[in-house]
Amino acid sequence: MNKFRIGLIISAFVIIAGHFVFIDYTDLSWSKNAGSYWGILSMILLIVSMLISIRHAKKKEL
């Protein structure tokens, strides 16, 4: 199960990198880049949740 979680973390980093590519750096306003900002935020939250889940699974094994 940890391999799946680690795979999700890696794919989230790739998606974050993709969102940074699509940001319009000439106009960083919310109206122009809302999708990218929400995508970055959601992937960061996914990474945090997977790290907490991995940590919880390791504690449960002990």
C-alpha positions, 0 to 999 in steps of 0.5 A: 500500500505504501508503494501506491501512496509514494506513487501518488506523491510522485504524480502529485509533484509532476502535476504541480510542475505542470501547473507551474508551466501553465501559469501566466507569469505576466499576470499573476492575478487570481482571475487568470490563474485560478485553475493552476493555483487550485491545482497546486493547492490540491496537490500539496494537500494530497502530498501532506495527506499521503505523508500523514497516512504513511506515518500512521501506517508505520506507527500502526505496524509497531 
